[in-house]
Amino acid sequence: MSNKKIAQSKNSILLDVDGMKCGSCVQAVEKILNNHPGVNNASVNLVTKTAFIELNGLKSSLTDVIKTLSSKGFPSKERDYQTISNNIELEKHENQNLWNKWRQLIIATSLLILSGMGHLVEGQQISIPLIGSLPFHAALATFALLGPGRSILKAGIKSAIVFSPTMDTLVSLGVMSAYLASITALIWPKVGWPCFFNEPVMLLGFVLLGRFLEERARVNTGTALKELAKLQPDTANLILENNEIREIRIGALRPGEKIQLLAGDRIPVDGLVIKGNSAIDISSLTGESLPLEASPGVELPSGSLNLESTIILEVQKIGSETAIAKIISLVEEAQARKAPIQGLADKVAGIFCYGVTTLAFLTFLFWWKIGTKIWPRVLEVSNTGFMQSHHLHDHLINTTQTPLGLSFQLSIAVLVVACPCALGLATPTVITVASGEAAKRGWLFKGGDVIEMASKISQIVFDKTGTLTIGRPLIVGFWEHKDSQRNEMLRLAASIEQESRHPLAQAIIQEAHKKEIRLEKVNSSTTFAGKGLAGKINNVEGCIRVGTPEWIKSEGVNWNEIIEQNFMLSKRKSQSVVAVALESTLLGFFLIDDQLRKDALLSINKLRSRGFSLSLFSGDRDSAVLSLGKKLGFSSKQIEWQMLPSGKLNKLNALKKNGLVAMVGDGINDAPALASADLGVAIGTGTQIAQDSADLVLLGENLEALPNALQLSREAMLKIKQNLAWAFGYNLIALPIAAGLLLPSSGLLLSPPLAALLMALSSISVVFNALSLKST
């Protein structure tokens, strides 16, 4: 597999493609697209019926691509992301397709029942006038072809005309061969051919049963994506200039407008809280179980749920720019991008129809001219043997089978039992289910190729800050002078730091808020770059200094041996030490450090237990990195510190000699390594550029998602291999039996109707095996 990432650009388009029924259709659509001068690359998914294409020119050439596909029997249109409601429309379209297949199945089943009754009448089991005669069966077969079978015949003939045979072509050949031979025998009895009028009825009945069950199962593979689409409501409460509240469609909202969200409301757009406080459930997007505390200044993603109280939101992003729309778009594109393992199946499916047609023709010639002469007994065995369906009435097929009749039967069975559908569905069903289920848990794989790569990874490299740690400094300890009080020291420091945006200042202010300490107004302050802050606040006499111990000491603050000892001790315990002084008196130190993610150790241990080789790369100083590495069980050989982006990239490329490598990071400086790694993994709380450079994005702050996502990829690949083994194995066994391999030795004959049923079951089994991934 190439390590090159498929470019995500304005020329990358997702198409909805109609008319695809099997793996041969997929190969035909890909061939049409890849041969088009306006297309650089194309990847087609049979399950979602989509094509992900990269145009090599302007988007204007898309019209010509769609026109070309439609003219070849595959009507197409561009996927529209303007509103999530389009996904609801797509679901309605799927339901309508399912209803149409159900209606066809009901008609076909009714015809099948009438055909069965005709058998019983002919066998004198029951007595019903008009039923059982040859014209009656001819009428049933004709109605079956013109009614429920018309769409299959139409698609099959059209595909044959443009030299892109599909499963419909094989079924059409089988059905039409039986029907035309029977019509010939009915009109000119002297030819001595058998009649197969019940074959078209039974074949179409079983084929349509398989198509209905397959479509129903296929619809279930996309339930995760539909659940995501339903997270965005259709309407929002817009606040007008006169504070009047009016309910409008979300498509009418514009950035800058204000909306009201009541407790229990879904958030319709990405927005900024400007009034109110509440708890927000974001588990549907990130998998995080704990709610997000919303207050003025906090950004909220669309699709999350307001749990507690009313808040006012300022609209920031709408339509296709919202978080939920981007997730859905990403998952749909991922489902359209196939895994490399699918390539073999698609190539086989592409030439499958030609091979099966040839085998059917050779089967017909062999048994007509050679087989029945070598083994004449098969003519008697084939009429009454196992899996034979015609022995109930003599005039539908002669009492003694003729060589021509047997040849017709076996060649039709070969055409019908062949199943490129199972081959075509083997991989995309699993990819669709896996990527959808992953998205529900907040893991975004950017393609089937990514899922396959993730299953092969043997080495994982972690960035430190923001990946193994939460990425923001917090107060982890204190040391206060014997004559000072901790809360008073915190009140003075947080008050003077109110106007600072430095991360260490924010850590002090956050600690004061947590302890509910009231801050004083700043009268004056001066910032000393790289050193600290000095100033005065209300109700306190004297100058307050907050900054590095070295700077505080240089400002003439009293500093004795005991203070020095505690300073050195604090330095060993934390990444940063901030001193606080009032006039010439040192009040104490704040010990500030980035915190280890709560599930980091559990996640690292899980990965080690599963045989992954782990490394830690960081741009931080040696003491901080070594301290963290020790907590997580890394050896000194597995740790690198004070690394520049280029250094990370070089070291990562060196590791590739030992196997496939995943890089896990969150910052801008991680982007080159993420893009170069065999698998780039970005933590969802990180920067946008890191997420864009990665193959797998883990939304939220749960690091345990990494081993779980890698495990899902391995289970998905196991399912794909099971499906391919079944699809190839089924055809390797079924085709020789259908061609009569076991007829001379054991009298085993596969009748065309039973062949149709087995063909349907092979496709259904592949889909249901993929759906079992949901329960893992």
Summary of the structure (lengths in Angstrom):
residues: 776
radius of gyration: 35.0
end to end distance: 27.0
largest distance: 122.6
contacts: 2806
relative contact order: 0.11
helix: 53%
strand: 18%
